[in-house]
Amino acid sequence: MKIDRRSFLSFLIGGGAGTALSPLPWKLMDDSSIWTQMWPWTPVPEDGEASYVNSACTLCPGGCGITVRKIDDRAVKIEGMKGHPVNNGGLCILGLSGLQLLYGPTRVKTPLKRVGKRGQGSWEKISWKDAISEVAKILSDLRSTGQSHTVGCISDSDRGTVPRLFERFLTVYGSPNLMRTSSIIDSYELTLHLMQGVQASPGFDFENADFILSFGSGIIDGWGSPVRMFRANSAWRNTGGKIIQIEPRLSNTAAKSDKWIPANPGTEAALALGIAHVIIKESLYDAEFVDNYSAGFEDWKRFVLDKYGPDSVATITGIDNTTIIALARSFARASKPLAICGRGQGTTPGSLDECTTVHALNALVGNINKQGGIFAVAEPDYINWPEVEMDATAAIGMQKDRLDGAGSKKYPFSRYLLNRLPQAINSGEKYPLKALFVGDANPLYTMSDSKAVKKAFDKVPFVVSFSSYMNETAQNADLILPNHAYLERYEDIPTPPGMPKPVISLTRPVVEPQLNTKHTGDIIILLAKAMGGNIADAFAWNSYDACLKETLGNKWQVMIKKGFWSYPDFFVQTHEESFDTISGKFEFVSKETGSLKQFKPVNIEGDKTNYPLLLMPYDSIRLANGVIGNPPFVMKSVDDTVLKGNNVFIEINPKTAGEQGLREGQLAMLSTPVGKAKVKVHLFDGIMPGLVALPRGLGHTAFDDYLAGKGINFNELIGPVEDPVSGLDTAWGIRVKLAKV
Amino acid sequence: MKHKKAKKYGMVIDLDKCTGCGSCMVACMAENNVPFRKDESNKLLSITWMRVYKLTNGKPFPNTDICYLPRPCMHCEGQHEGHSPCVTVCPAIATDYNIETGIVSQIYTRCFGCRYCMASCPYHARYFNWWDPVWPDGMEKYLSPNVSPRMRGVVEKCSFCFHKYQLAKEKAFMKGRRELKEDEYQTACTQACPADAITFGDLNNPNHAVYRMAKPDPKHHGRPTNPHAFRLLERLGTNPKVYYLSSREWVRRAGDNYLENESIAKKPAHHE
């Protein structure tokens, strides 16, 4: 048979049409789709009995109540707990991702001892018994040679039973060096101490306030207890409450506020003084409060009236005088005004001047310890352990000056100055730190000037981390004694920052411990027992759980049932009894610190010629920047104008970018006097010209592949600047240079 | 059996309250076993049933403004019930319009990944699984049995947490009820929103909050009569069941494509 072109084509077309009309292609497609969808490695989650457990989140200090859904013995979803005084059902992005931490690859699976160099990542497993006796031996040796004071401890909090166990241990052991991660709460506690003579935390009655004057506080960017702030913000939408946001960058808070006032960075205190000027001059202040319950008002009034007229403040802040006057009037005339400070999430304490001035505004409008105002909230007094009996060594050790200089002649009012620790270690001016415990904290990531912090850590011969996760500090420790994850343990969560009423929440095990971990509380107790003598006597409990149960007493049953304890008998003190200053009144000018100093902008590192621009960090609720880094789900939520691949974007005004010759998406080299980093450029109209903003929370070297190596840690680019009165870190930014790569 | 009016589940998102915190995105991922990869910065490949977009008004400093806009699946009803853009093109009936609830389903085992639906969806609400999902060792422990993890080669999208509807129904049946109460069926994003910006319910039920907030006009395919409410790409006539509220005019304007000098005043859909 002859095959010509015609018959060949007929065959092809006919064959094609025939096949197409037959069920064959459809059958094949169907088969292949079914086949490719039957891969055995797509997991089929096992079904089981559903149940719910109420607990509390510990991933940030916010203290939200959570309800965890379980299927048999697996935790499958975390939700906000309805009826909890902090969050009432809502939950933040980090809290919702908690199970990725519990079951995730960043957990430290067993106690680990370093082999090889620090930070190299070579570990060997060690038994709990050996680990604890090793720590006990080192501590005993130091103590027997009179060096008990060279042992330090860093923790994110000094409240609740676990931090208090650390404190108790150090006291009876003989070291004054318990340090707390600093934040705006330090500045506020100091302000309350100086102006009201009390040892208390600030409590803001946002729920009843109707005019919020925020000096850069990221109300919906993670400031205070984040979910509570979200709820308050929504409530203001319903009730007509107003927010005035003062900051040089259009943050989410600024965008959601009723008025955004971009003041020159670092001049917030001057603006507060300008507002005070107008309020005093126009007699808009609460005369009843000022005349009866305050001291030093005349001095302060003279100071404010002399120097901070709207015109001079306008020059400093870059805000025109009519805005300042209008702002002062609306603040003073609002029925429940409230002024707050602490930039972004309040991770930097900021200048004490700023905090006291903002607090003075609250006093001017008479909203101290009043509904809709600011309360001095004392620590809940449920921890009543017997006094420790110190032996001679402990007494001598406790007499030593603190290494960070808190409570020293220079900084007599501060309680903790963790920001000064690296410098104190590196300069060797006092005494060396021989052993360091790091509780629930990650100083190697969260402290500014990472290089100096690392150098200081390297000088400490023995670092013990209690972290549940392999974070930067754990990576550089000598021994890791992993704590149970928060969903595996009991712990009390005392009043979250900014809550006006004390509340204690209970974290409790949702699942059995998944790994070979131990409760930090138990480790401290075991360690004390291993040390013997007075130290062991101070820790008479058999276990941490027993200690917690005994400490909470009759509250325990209620907390097990409800998940939290709120103080029903909490009452607000009258003005007659609430001020414990020298004058017994609210002191506009503290008699302890003395004179009034003119507003001086915080000294920002770097000179203008070499570093023409200003670099500021910004906080986002979608970027965890504390002890915990972003879990994978949270990383997914990060915009592609914040992170692309491994490159982080800086935000810069198109005008400034034009002057620097930079375009959207271009790579640039960012250099500050402290460090440099390669970044991508994102043009953003909402940032003041001359400024560069970089997000906090990226640039991790630890944790998992979903987070590590992405972006830059802001702390590598900035160093601390000490406040002259408090010694706390006041650096809100640093000078910077941008160059094309 | 007495004839019952069908449900039309929908959502109202108050953009004045939305803080862009992303809780809805993560609550959704956790509820629906959404997978994740090491690099999620390519948003075309990043599976987010609920995605929060950031809008800006484009004005220079200091008149700049930002608004966040969460975008789930719109569960479009189309011009005639069930004529959603995606449903009409699916060759495998892998996505279907449920007349009883108004929910657009996605049946993974039927989907063979042709992605017509993705092309036809004007909201980019549909995502394709280019890879098999991989959970790091041990992490599959948190997977919920109520939602099947998807395999490579299928499209997935927001289901208004349909499994929660089924669970709520079963629970109600056990108690001898046929009708669900408003709070018995709520999506994961609605429950998680710390700002209470998301409201979910039956748009056909005048007693439900969504109805009162959006005030849908049944004569005009559910177009909102609340002057602050709008729907995305209203003029395409997709008849979505997600409504947005905003007091800012530029935000409402950003919800559709307008000519430069065109007024935002309500115009009828093009076919009328």
HADDOCK unambig.tbl for C-alpha pairs under 7 A between the chains (distance, minus, plus):
assign (segid A and resid 33 and name CA) (segid B and resid 112 and name CA) 5.42 0.50 0.50
assign (segid A and resid 37 and name CA) (segid B and resid 151 and name CA) 5.88 0.50 0.50
assign (segid A and resid 37 and name CA) (segid B and resid 152 and name CA) 6.94 0.50 0.50
assign (segid A and resid 42 and name CA) (segid B and resid 133 and name CA) 6.83 0.50 0.50
assign (segid A and resid 42 and name CA) (segid B and resid 149 and name CA) 6.82 0.50 0.50
assign (segid A and resid 42 and name CA) (segid B and resid 151 and name CA) 6.13 0.50 0.50
assign (segid A and resid 43 and name CA) (segid B and resid 149 and name CA) 6.71 0.50 0.50
assign (segid A and resid 44 and name CA) (segid B and resid 148 and name CA) 6.78 0.50 0.50
assign (segid A and resid 44 and name CA) (segid B and resid 149 and name CA) 6.96 0.50 0.50
assign (segid A and resid 45 and name CA) (segid B and resid 143 and name CA) 5.85 0.50 0.50
assign (segid A and resid 45 and name CA) (segid B and resid 144 and name CA) 6.19 0.50 0.50
assign (segid A and resid 45 and name CA) (segid B and resid 145 and name CA) 4.84 0.50 0.50
assign (segid A and resid 46 and name CA) (segid B and resid 145 and name CA) 5.84 0.50 0.50
assign (segid A and resid 47 and name CA) (segid B and resid 145 and name CA) 5.25 0.50 0.50
assign (segid A and resid 74 and name CA) (segid B and resid 141 and name CA) 6.33 0.50 0.50
assign (segid A and resid 74 and name CA) (segid B and resid 142 and name CA) 6.46 0.50 0.50
assign (segid A and resid 75 and name CA) (segid B and resid 142 and name CA) 5.75 0.50 0.50
assign (segid A and resid 76 and name CA) (segid B and resid 142 and name CA) 4.25 0.50 0.50
assign (segid A and resid 76 and name CA) (segid B and resid 143 and name CA) 5.82 0.50 0.50
assign (segid A and resid 76 and name CA) (segid B and resid 144 and name CA) 5.57 0.50 0.50
assign (segid A and resid 77 and name CA) (segid B and resid 30 and name CA) 6.37 0.50 0.50
assign (segid A and resid 77 and name CA) (segid B and resid 31 and name CA) 6.74 0.50 0.50
assign (segid A and resid 79 and name CA) (segid B and resid 192 and name CA) 6.75 0.50 0.50
assign (segid A and resid 80 and name CA) (segid B and resid 192 and name CA) 6.76 0.50 0.50
assign (segid A and resid 90 and name CA) (segid B and resid 191 and name CA) 6.95 0.50 0.50
assign (segid A and resid 90 and name CA) (segid B and resid 192 and name CA) 5.06 0.50 0.50
assign (segid A and resid 90 and name CA) (segid B and resid 193 and name CA) 5.67 0.50 0.50
assign (segid A and resid 90 and name CA) (segid B and resid 194 and name CA) 3.99 0.50 0.50
assign (segid A and resid 91 and name CA) (segid B and resid 23 and name CA) 7.00 0.50 0.50
assign (segid A and resid 91 and name CA) (segid B and resid 192 and name CA) 5.76 0.50 0.50
assign (segid A and resid 91 and name CA) (segid B and resid 193 and name CA) 6.98 0.50 0.50
assign (segid A and resid 91 and name CA) (segid B and resid 194 and name CA) 5.58 0.50 0.50
assign (segid A and resid 92 and name CA) (segid B and resid 23 and name CA) 5.45 0.50 0.50
assign (segid A and resid 92 and name CA) (segid B and resid 194 and name CA) 6.76 0.50 0.50
assign (segid A and resid 93 and name CA) (segid B and resid 22 and name CA) 6.01 0.50 0.50
assign (segid A and resid 93 and name CA) (segid B and resid 23 and name CA) 4.37 0.50 0.50
assign (segid A and resid 93 and name CA) (segid B and resid 26 and name CA) 6.05 0.50 0.50
assign (segid A and resid 96 and name CA) (segid B and resid 26 and name CA) 6.55 0.50 0.50
assign (segid A and resid 96 and name CA) (segid B and resid 27 and name CA) 6.15 0.50 0.50
assign (segid A and resid 97 and name CA) (segid B and resid 26 and name CA) 6.92 0.50 0.50
assign (segid A and resid 99 and name CA) (segid B and resid 142 and name CA) 6.61 0.50 0.50
assign (segid A and resid 100 and name CA) (segid B and resid 139 and name CA) 6.64 0.50 0.50
assign (segid A and resid 103 and name CA) (segid B and resid 138 and name CA) 5.83 0.50 0.50
assign (segid A and resid 103 and name CA) (segid B and resid 139 and name CA) 4.89 0.50 0.50
assign (segid A and resid 104 and name CA) (segid B and resid 136 and name CA) 6.95 0.50 0.50
assign (segid A and resid 104 and name CA) (segid B and resid 138 and name CA) 6.84 0.50 0.50
assign (segid A and resid 104 and name CA) (segid B and resid 139 and name CA) 5.56 0.50 0.50
assign (segid A and resid 105 and name CA) (segid B and resid 136 and name CA) 6.67 0.50 0.50
assign (segid A and resid 220 and name CA) (segid B and resid 19 and name CA) 6.48 0.50 0.50
assign (segid A and resid 227 and name CA) (segid B and resid 194 and name CA) 5.79 0.50 0.50
assign (segid A and resid 230 and name CA) (segid B and resid 194 and name CA) 5.94 0.50 0.50
assign (segid A and resid 230 and name CA) (segid B and resid 195 and name CA) 5.09 0.50 0.50
assign (segid A and resid 231 and name CA) (segid B and resid 194 and name CA) 6.16 0.50 0.50
assign (segid A and resid 231 and name CA) (segid B and resid 195 and name CA) 5.13 0.50 0.50
assign (segid A and resid 234 and name CA) (segid B and resid 17 and name CA) 5.44 0.50 0.50
assign (segid A and resid 234 and name CA) (segid B and resid 195 and name CA) 5.58 0.50 0.50
assign (segid A and resid 237 and name CA) (segid B and resid 17 and name CA) 6.96 0.50 0.50
assign (segid A and resid 252 and name CA) (segid B and resid 19 and name CA) 6.77 0.50 0.50
assign (segid A and resid 255 and name CA) (segid B and resid 65 and name CA) 5.80 0.50 0.50
assign (segid A and resid 255 and name CA) (segid B and resid 66 and name CA) 5.58 0.50 0.50
assign (segid A and resid 621 and name CA) (segid B and resid 21 and name CA) 5.86 0.50 0.50
assign (segid A and resid 622 and name CA) (segid B and resid 21 and name CA) 6.37 0.50 0.50
assign (segid A and resid 622 and name CA) (segid B and resid 22 and name CA) 6.71 0.50 0.50
assign (segid A and resid 632 and name CA) (segid B and resid 36 and name CA) 6.80 0.50 0.50
assign (segid A and resid 633 and name CA) (segid B and resid 26 and name CA) 6.04 0.50 0.50
assign (segid A and resid 634 and name CA) (segid B and resid 26 and name CA) 6.84 0.50 0.50
assign (segid A and resid 636 and name CA) (segid B and resid 40 and name CA) 5.47 0.50 0.50
assign (segid A and resid 637 and name CA) (segid B and resid 22 and name CA) 6.45 0.50 0.50
assign (segid A and resid 640 and name CA) (segid B and resid 41 and name CA) 5.42 0.50 0.50
assign (segid A and resid 643 and name CA) (segid B and resid 41 and name CA) 6.45 0.50 0.50
assign (segid A and resid 644 and name CA) (segid B and resid 41 and name CA) 5.08 0.50 0.50
assign (segid A and resid 645 and name CA) (segid B and resid 39 and name CA) 6.42 0.50 0.50
assign (segid A and resid 645 and name CA) (segid B and resid 41 and name CA) 5.85 0.50 0.50
assign (segid A and resid 685 and name CA) (segid B and resid 59 and name CA) 6.97 0.50 0.50
assign (segid A and resid 685 and name CA) (segid B and resid 60 and name CA) 5.11 0.50 0.50
assign (segid A and resid 685 and name CA) (segid B and resid 61 and name CA) 5.24 0.50 0.50
assign (segid A and resid 685 and name CA) (segid B and resid 64 and name CA) 6.10 0.50 0.50
assign (segid A and resid 686 and name CA) (segid B and resid 61 and name CA) 5.39 0.50 0.50
assign (segid A and resid 686 and name CA) (segid B and resid 62 and name CA) 6.41 0.50 0.50
assign (segid A and resid 686 and name CA) (segid B and resid 64 and name CA) 5.22 0.50 0.50
assign (segid A and resid 687 and name CA) (segid B and resid 61 and name CA) 6.71 0.50 0.50
assign (segid A and resid 688 and name CA) (segid B and resid 61 and name CA) 6.68 0.50 0.50
assign (segid A and resid 705 and name CA) (segid B and resid 38 and name CA) 6.31 0.50 0.50
assign (segid A and resid 706 and name CA) (segid B and resid 38 and name CA) 4.69 0.50 0.50
assign (segid A and resid 706 and name CA) (segid B and resid 39 and name CA) 6.88 0.50 0.50
